[in-house]
Amino acid sequence: MGYEDASTGNTLTNLIPDLYLALDTVSRELTGMIPSVMIDPRVARAAIGQTIHSPVAPAGTAGDVAPAPVPPDDGEQAIGNISLAITKSRYVPVRWQGEESLQINNGGVGVGTIRSQQFAQAMRTLVNEIESDLCGLYVNASRAVVPNDTTLFKTNLADVANVRKILVDNGAPTSDLQCVIDTAAGAALRTQANLTTVPASGQSMLDQGVLISPYGVKVRESAQIKTPAAGTADSATLDTTDYAVGDTAMTLAAAGTGTILAGDLVTIANTGDTTTQYVNKTLISAVSGSAFTINAPGLRKAITANNCAIAVRASGSRCLAFDRSAIILATRMPALPEEGDMAADRTTITDPRTGLSFEVAMYKQYRQVRYEVAIAWGVKAVKEEHIAILAGA
C-alpha cells in the first residue's frame, strides 16, 4: 500500500524561487565538460546498471571496379557495438526541524535564505561529481600532445592547433570540436587572446562558458581536470615482434620494472617516430613480459625494429579535446516504484546553462522536513579516435 500524505495542499511551488536561485549560482561553476558532451536520451531511459548497446559500423573496404555480368557478391559487415549504462544514482539531503526553523525566522535571517544556499551546495556537489566523471574519461583518449612551450599557452595558441591536428588526422568531424582545460591553462590562454570578443549573453546552452574558439575549437574551463600520478616503468621495451600501422595490442619484453597505469602517456622509440604520445589502455602492474595495449586508432608507424624502448611521461594535467559526439552523458531522475514512495511532493528543475535536470523531493517527518536533491547518470567515451589529450607540464 502506498504512503498517503494528508497535507495534499502543500507543494514545492513556494520553493521554486529558492531552487532557481540555487541553480543560478551552480551554473557558474567551472563545469566545462557538461555543456561540451552529447546527451543521449535513449540511454537515459535505462535502469541503473542496465546495459544499452549502441551499434558501431566498421570501416569500409574498397575494391577495384571491373565489368561483369552481375555485381560482386560482397558488402557484408560485422556490426560492432559500444555498451552504455547509467551507473550512479546520487542524492544530497537537506533537513530542517521545527525548532530550528523557528529560531532562524525569529532571528531575522529567514529559513528561505539559508535553504537556498543549502540547495546550491547540494546541486554543486552533484554537478561536480558528474563533471569529475567526465574528466576521468581521459583514459580513453587516442593520443596526446604536450605543451608547445614549457607550459600550455605560454607563447601562442599552437597547443590548440596541435591537439586539433590529432582529431582531424583521426577523421573526427570538425563541425563541433570541443576543448576543456584547467584553470592554469585558462589563465595562460587569457594572456594570448582577447576573450572579450565572446558575447556575455544571448548564447545558446551549447555555447555557454566558451572562452574562445580558435581554429573552430570551442575552449572551456573545468575545475575537475585530472592530474593523475604516472606509472613507474623503467627500462621497459617491446618484444621482437613486428607491428603494423593501426595495431593496438603489443607485448613487452621480459625486461624492465615498475608499472604503466591506465591513461599514462607513453612514447615508443620507433625508427622515424619517437615522439608520438600514445595513451595506455589498461593497468600494467608489472611491465616484464606483459601485454601492452594502446587506444585506437593505434600505431601511427609500423614497428620493425626489435626491443623498442617504452617511456612513460611524467605526471601532468589531462585537458581534453574531442568531437561532441565522442563522449556521452546520460542523466535522468532516480527511479521510483510504481506505487510511489513516502515523499509528500517532488518537482524537477532544469539548469538552463548545463541542461541538467534535478529532482527535488520533500519528505515530511515527525516535527521535521527532509528535502532531497537527486540525479542519476552515466558517462561513456564512445569514440576513442575522436578524443585527444592536451597534456600539461
N, C-alpha and C positions, 0 to 999 in steps of 0.2 A: 504494500500500500504506500503510495507516495506521500511525502510530507506536505501538509496543507498549512499555509500561513494565514492566520486570521486577519492580519492587517493588510489586506489586499489593496487598500487605498494608498499605502506608502510605496513609492517607487524611487528609482535612482535619478529621476528627472532633475531634482534640485541639485544633484551633484555634477551635472554636465558642465557647468562653468568651471568648477574646480578641476575636473578631468581635462578639459581642453586647455586650461591654463597650465596644467602639468605637462601636457603634450607639447605645448609651445616651448617650454623650457627644454624638454628632452630632444626635440627635433634639431636643436642647435648644437648638440654634442657632436664630436668628430666621429661620425659613423659613415665614412665614405664608401664602404663596401656594399651596404644595404641598397642604396639607390643605384648601384652600378651593375647589379647582377639581374638575372632573369628570374621571375616568379612564375612557377608552373602550377596552374590551378588543378590540373589532373592529379598531381601528387598530393595536393593539399586535402583531397578527399580521402586519402588513405588513413587507416588506423595506425596508431603508434607502433612501430616495429614492423608493420606490413610492407612488403617489398613490391614496388611497381617497376616494371621493365619497360624502358624506352628503347624503341628499335634504332639501330645504327646501321646504315648501308655501308658496305665495304667499298674500297676504291675500285674503279672500273678497269677492265683490261682491254687494250686496243688490239685490233687485228688488221691485217692487210686486206684491202678491197680487191676481190678477184671475181670476175664474171663467172656465173654458174647457173644451171637450170633452176636451182632453188637456193634460198639464203642459207648460210651456215647454221648448223644445229648447235647454237651456243647461247650464252646470256644468262644461264642460271648463276645465282649467287647465294652464298650462305650469309643470311642477315644476322648480324650480331645484336647485342643489346647492352644497355647500361642499367644497373639497378639503382633505384631511388627509394628513399624511405623518410618518413618523419620519425625522428629518433628521440626527441625531447619534448616533454610537456611540463612546463615550469610555472610556478606562481610566486608572488611576493605578497605576504599578508599585511594588513593594516587593521589594528583593533583599538576600539575606544570603549571605556567603561563609563557608566552614567556619572559617577562622582568626578571622574577626570574631566568629562565634558563640562560639568557644572563649574568646576574650579577654573577652567580656561575661559569660559564665557564670562564668568564674573570678573575675571582679571582684565577684561577688555581686549584681549588678543583675538579671541574667536576661534572655535574649533575649525571652521572652514579654512582659515588661513594656514594653520598647521597641517590640516588634512591634505590640502592641495600640494604642499611640499612633500608630504609622505607619498602621495600618488606619483609625483615627479620622480622621487628616488626609486620607487618600485618599477616604474617603466624604464628608467635609466638603467637599472640593474639588468632587466631582461633584454633591452636593446644592446647593451654592451656584451652580453653573453652571445647573442646572435652574431654580432659583429666579430667577436673573437673567433667563433666557429668558422666564419667565412674567411678570416685572415689566416686561419690554420690550414687552409687548402693550398698553401704554398708548396706543400709536399707533392702536389700533383702537377706542378709546372713542367713545361717541356725542357726549357733551358734557362740560363740566367745571363745577364750582363753585369759587369762590375763597374764601378764609377769610372767615367771618362777621365776624371782627375782623381785626386786623393779622396775626395768625398763627393757625394751626389750633388749635382748642380753647382759645383764650386765656381766654374768659369763660364758655362753656357748651358744650352738645352740639349746637348748631344746625347745625354743619358736617355731622354725620351725617344730620340731618333733611333738609338741603338736597340732599345727594347722593342720598339715598333718593328724594326727590321726582323727580329726573331719571329714575330707574329706573322708578318706578310710572307716571309720565307717558308713558313709552315702552312701557308694557304688560308690564314684567318681572314674573314671578311673585314673590310676597312671602314664600313659604314657606321659602326658603333663600338669603337675601341675605347677601353677604359684604362686608367692607371690610378692606383691608390697608393699613396706614400705616407710615411710617418711625419710627425711634426718637425723633426730635424731637417728632413729633406724639404718640407714645405717652407721652412724659414729660409733655406738656401735658395729655393726657387723664387721666393719673393724678391730676392736681390737681383734676379736675372730677367724678370719680365714685369710688365706693367699690368698687374692683376686688376686694376680699377676699370679695365675695359669690360669686365664681366658684369652684366646687369645685376643690380641688387634686388630687383623684384621683377615679377612678370615671367619668371622661369617656370617651365613645366617641372613636374615631380622628377622626371628622369634627368634634368639638368641641375637639380638642387646641389649646392655645395661645390660646383665646378670652379676651380681656381683659374684655370687657363686651358686652352685646347690646342697646344702646339702640334702641328702635323696631323690634325684630325684626331688626336688622343685627348679625351677628357680627363683631366687630372683633379683628383680629390684627395683629402687627407683623412686619416683614421688614427684614432688613439689606440687601436688594438693591433697594429702591425707587429709581427713577431720578430724577435731577435733570439733565435734558438742557440743552444750550445752546439758546437760542432763535434764530429767524431774524432777519435784519437788515432786513426790509422797511421801507421808508419812503415815505410818500405814495402807497401802493397804493390803488386804487379798483376797484370793479366797473365793468363797462361800462354801457350804457344799456338793456340788455335787462331785461324784467320776468321775475321768477322766482316760482314758486308755492310754497305750503307743501309741504314734503317734497322739494323739489328738492335734489339734492346736487352737481350739475355746473353750474358757472358760468364766466364768463370775466372776466378782469381787463382793465381799460382799458389803453391804451398810455401808461401814466404810472407813475411811481414807480421805485424802485430796490431792490436787495437781494434777499433770499431769504425763502421761507417753508418751514420744514422739516416733514417728516412728523411728526405728533404735536404741532405747535405749536398753542397755544390762540389763537384769533382771534375778534375781535368785528367785527360789521358795523354801521356807523352807519345802520341802517334806521329809518325812521319808526316809532315805537312799540316798538322792540326794539333797543336799543343795547348791552345788557349780556350777552346770551346768549353763553357761551363755547363756540364750535364747535371741533371738532378737525380740523385739516387732514390730508388723507389721504395725499398724496404730495408728494415734494420739488418745490418750485418754485425753480429755480436763478436765474431772472430774472423778476421779477413783471410787467414790462411786457408786456401782451398775452397772458399765459399762461392756460392752463386752470386753474381753481381748483375743487377738489373737497373736500367735507366728508363726514364719516362719516354713516351712516344714524342716525336717520331723517330727516336733512336739516333744511331751514329750518323754524323754528317760526312764522314770519310771512312772508307774501308780500312781495316787494320790487317796488315800482312806481316808486320814486324813481331818478333817474339818478346814476351815479358815487358810490355809497355808499362811504365810506372803510373800508378794512380795517386793523385794528390788531392787531399780534402782542403777546401778553402776554410779559412778561419771564420769564426762566428761573425755575423753581421746582420743587419735588418733585412727583412724579406718583403720589400714593397712589391706590389703585383701589377702586371699589365695583362689585359685579356680582352677578348671579344665578349660582349654582354652574354651571349647565349652559351658561353663555355662553362658558366657557373650557375647553378640553380639554387634558389632559396624557396622552400615550400613552408608556408605558415597557415595555421588555422586556429580556431578556438579549441580548447581542450574538450574532449568528448564527454557527453552526459549519458546516463542510462535513459532508456525510453520513458521511464516513469518520472524523470527529473530527479533533483536532489533536494537538500534542505534549504537552498538559497531562497530568501524572501523575494529577491528580484535580481536581475542581471541585465547588463547592457553591453554593447560593443561600441568602441570608439576607434576611429581610424586616423592615424597621423598623416596629414596631407603632404608631408615632405618625404617620409620614407615609404609610405604606403602600408606600414604595418598596422594591423588591427589587434586591439587588446580586448579581452573580456574582463569586465569588472562586475563581480558578484557581491551581494550583500547577504550575510548570514546573521539573522537576529538570534542572540543567545540570551542567557539569563542576566539581565541588567547590563548587558554589553552588546556591542555590534562589531562584527568582524567583516572587513572588506577583503576581497582577493582580486589581485590583478594577475591575469594569466595569459599564456600564449603557448602554442605547440609549434615546433618547427623541425626542419631537417635541411641539411646543406649537401651539395654534391658537385664535384668537378666532373663534368660530363665530356669534356674535350681537352685532353692534356695538351694537344698540339696548339691550341689557341689560348694558352696561358703561359706567361713568362715571368721570371723574377727580375726585379731591378734591385740588385743587392747593395746594401750599404757597406761602408768601410768596416 
